[in-house]
Amino acid sequence: MNIARPIRMPFETPPATGAVIEVAQGIFWARMPLPMKLDHVNIYALADDDGWTLVDSGMNSGKSQRIMADLLAGPLGHLPLKRVLVTHHHPDHVGLAGWLAQTYGAEVMMSRTAWLMARMLVLDVQESWPVETVEFYRRAGMDADILAARLAERPFNFADVVAPLALGFRRIEAGDVLHLANRKWDVHFGHGHAPDHVTLWSRTDDIVIAGDQILPGISPNLGVYPTEPEADSVGEWLESCTRLLPLARPDHLVLPGHKLPFTGLAARLEQLIDNHHGALARLRTHLREPATAASCFMALYGRSIGAGEYGLALVEAIGHLNHLHRLGEISREPGADGAYRWHIC
């Protein structure tokens, strides 16, 4: 039985840019800056006799390449880079992987789904907004001014911040046992935030490398996107957390993709699960009257959403609505403006 302990952060201060902190024997924590409100991504360097395995990489840019090169020549300079293990396909995690492979000869390790998603998105460069994306936003009831501002600009492209991926990679599968940092790691996949998200659970000691599947202080974004508009991201994520919960031990040190390493894994998983069930309960009440996805923000998040957070809030709102729709609890009909109105059945 899991005994939930309070969530604690053993390391109060993160490493400065270009520095590392040893969080366990042979495991070093570094950070790469991000050009957004969540202004960093954690990366971890795992030491073996033959060299380093980097877990995640940061976004691709000239600045990020310089920071990474300094890390590999400075605090990590006593071993060569051998492998880059990418937990999932999002740009802040996979962005530099292709560059590291090309520059240092590192092997890229990912789940097949993550590699296919990343490689497809890098190659899919759009100079104007796809019809499907515009329709997706309209069905969600996106604010007209925000939609107009988006359409007036070149769309974001994965290739803007992700280096090209080489043709070959090493596939990671759920159930694998990886040998890294003189430890054996069990691979468990999570879903919802990203498909086939790799998490690593050390058999040797109480270390979990969680990527973005389990975060302290914030919930992973559970967005739905035009590539799969009917996805049940919330249901997939709740299933993953429920499945991972029995694995949590009181002394696990969790190394997340953002924020600070923490202990109290069972308590954090239960907290995250409860938070989303609470959001779904508020959404059910809100949908006694028909509402668009964009008009569900206060019910879901309990606060107003600014322009900088609007896109992520909107796609996560769709995720919660899709989940209730999948459960058969709500229905939707398109309005004259093309936006879906959702309501309790």
N, C-alpha and C positions, 0 to 999 in steps of 0.2 A: 504494500500500500504506500502511495506517495504521501509524505508529510510535507504540506506546503509551509515553506518558511518565507519570511519577509523578503522582498526584493531588495538587494543591496548592490552597490557599485564598489567593488574593491579598489578600483583605480579612479580617483577623483578628477584627475586632469589628463586629457588626451595628449598624445605625442604631438609636438610641434611639427610643422611641415618640414620634411627632410630628416626627421628623427624617428627613432623606434623605441618601444617599451617592450621588454621581455615579460610576457604575461604568464608563461609557463616554460619549463625547460625546453629549449629549442623552438619556441613559438614566439614570434615578435609581431607587435602591432604597430602599424603605420597608418597615416591618413593621406588621402588625396583630396584636394579642394574641388568643389563643384560650383558652377555658376548659377546657383538657385537658392531659394530660401533654406532648404536642407543643404548646407554648404560644404558637406564632406561625405566621403565614403570611406569606410574602414577597409584596409587590406591587411592580410596576415602573411608573414613569411615563415615557412616551416623548414627547418634545417635538417638535412640528411648528410651522410658522408659524401655523397656525390654532388650535392648542391642544394639550391633553394627550390621550394615550390611556393609560388605566390598564389594566394587565394584572393581572387578578384583583382581589379586593376585600375579603376577610375576611368573617366572619359578621355577620349583622344583629343589632344590639342598640343600645340607647341609647348605651352607652359607645363602641361602634365608630363610630356615626354622628358622635359628637362628635370622635373622633380624626380621622376622615376629613375632616370639615369644617375642622378646624384645619390639616390638611395642605394642603387646597386653598386655604385663605385665607392660609397662612403660607409655607412653603418652596416650594410649588407655585402661589403666588398670582399670579404674573406672567402666567399664561396661563389661559384658560378650559378647563374639562373638556369634551371633545368626544365621546369614545368610551370604552367599557369593554369590553375584550376578555377573555372568560372562557375559560380553557384547558379546563375540564371542569366537570361539574355538581355537584361536591361542595360542601357548605355553606360551607366555609371559603374557597372560591374564588368562588362565585356569590352569597353571602349578601347583599351590599350592592348588587349590580348593579341591581336594580329600584329601590331607593331612590335611587341615583345618577342613574338615568334620569329618575325623577320629579322629583327635587329640582333637578338641574342641566341637564336636557334632553339628557343624554348618550345616544348611540346604543349599544345593546348588540350586541356581535359574539360569536357562538358557532357551534360546529358545530350542525347541525340536531338531531342525537341529543342533545347536551348540553342544548339549549334545551327539547326535548320532555320529557326526563327531569326537568329542574328544574321546569318548569311543571306537569307532572303531579304531582310529589311535593309541591309547594307546595299544590296544590288538594286533595290526598288526606289530609285531617286525620282521624286516628283517635283516639277517646276511650278505646277499649279495644283489647286486642290482637287482631289478626285471627287467625282460625283457622289460616290458612296459615302465619303466622309461628310460632305455637306448635308446629305440626306440624314445621316446618323445624328448630326448636331440638331437639325431641325426637328427630327422626331423626339429628341430629348427636351425640346423647348428651350434651347440655348437662348440667352438674352440677345435680342436683335442687334444691339450695339456691339456686343462682344463678338458675335458672329461676323458682322460687317468688318470689324477691325481685323479679324483673322483672315478673312477672304481677301483683304487688301494687301496682305503680306505673302511672301513666299512661304509655303508650308515647311514645318520642321521636317528634316530628313535624318534618318538614322545615321547615314553616312557623314553627316555634319560633325558628329562627335564619336564615331566608331570607326576604327581603322579596318581596312579590308581584312577578311579572314582567309587564311590559307585553305586550300582544298581539303587537306587531311586534318583529322583530329583524333584524339583518343576518347572513346565513348565511356561514360560513367552510367551504370545502371543501378536502380534500386536493388538492394541486397548485396551489392559488391562489398568487399573488404579491401580497403586501400591501406598501403604501408607508407606512411609519411611521418616525418619527425620522430622516427624510432617508435612509432605507435601503430596499432591496428585501429582503423576507423570503419565503423559500419555506415553504409550509405542509406539514408532514408529520404525519399522524395516528399516534398510538399507541393501543394497546388493552390491556386486562387490568386496569389500575388503574381506568380509566373508559373507556366506549366513545367512540370518535371524539375522543380527547384531542388538543387542538391543541398542536403544538410549532412554533416559529418559528426559521428558520435564515437568518441574514443573509447576503446575497450580497455586501454591501459590505465587511464586516469579519468578524472571527471571534467573533461573538456567537450564542449559542443560548439561546432562552427555552424552558425545558423543562417548566415546570409541575411536576407530580408524576410525570411519566413516567420521569424520570431524576433521582435524588436522591443526594447525597453522604452517606455515613455510615450511612444507613438504606435499607432497601428499601421501595419503594411497597407499600402494602397491596394484596394481590391477592385480595380477598374475594369470596365468592359470597353472594348474598342471596336472600330468599324471592321477590323479583320475577323471578328467573331461576335457579332452584335447580340446574339442570343445566349452568350456564355453565362453560366451560373458561378461567377467568381466567388461569391460569398459562400455558397454551399460547398464548393470545393475546398475553400480555406478552412471552414468550420470542420469539415471531415478530416482534413490533415491535422489540425490542432488536436482534435479528439483522439486521433490515431497515435499521435506522438506523445500525448500526455502520459500514458503508462510508462514510457521510457525515461521520464524525468526523475532524476535523483536529487535529494536535498542539497548535495554539495556540488552539483554541476556548475561549472563556470562557463557561461554562454558568451561566445564571441560573435556579436551581431554585425550586420552590414552597416549600421549607422548607430549613433549615440555611443554609450559606454558599455563595456563588458559588465555582466551582472550575474548574480546568483539568485536562487529562488525561482527556478524554471517552472515548476509545477504551478506556483502561485501566479506567475505571469501568464502562462497559457490559460489558466482558469479565468483570469482577469480579462484577457483579450476575448475569449469566448463569450463571457458574460456581457461585455461591452457591446458586442455585435448583436447578441440576442436582445439587449435593451434597445438598440437602435431599430431593430426590426419591429419590436413591440410599439415603439413610438410611431413608426411608419404605418403600421396597421391602423392606429388611431387617426393619423393624419389623412389616410385614404378613405375615410368615411365620406369624404367629398372628393370628386375627381381632381387629380393634380398631375402636372407634368413632372418629369424628373427634376427639372431645374427649380421647381417650386417646393421641393422636399428638403432643402438644405437645413432649415431650422429644425425640422423634425428629426433629421438624422444626426446633425452635428451640434445642435443647441446654440448656434451662434451664426452671425452673418458671415458670408464668405467674400473675401476680397478678390480683385481681378487676378492677382498672382496665384491664388489657390483654386480659381474657378474651374479650370479644366479638370484637375484631379478630383475635385469634389463632385463634378458632374458625372464622370465615368464611374465613380464609386456609387453614386446614387443609383445609376442604372444597374449596377451589380446587385444592390439590395432589392430593387424592384424585380429584376429577373429571377432572383431567388424565390420571392413570394409568388411570382407568376408560375415558376416551375412547381411549387408546392400546390398550385391550384387555388391559392387564397385570394388572388386579385386578378382582375381583367383589365384590358386596355382597348381603347378605341381611338382612331385618329380624329383630330379636330379639323376644322376648316383651314387652319394654319399648317397642317401637316404634323403637328406635335401629338404624341400619344397622351391621352388622359387615362391615368391609372386609377382604379377604385376597388374597394373590397367587393368580393363576389356576394 
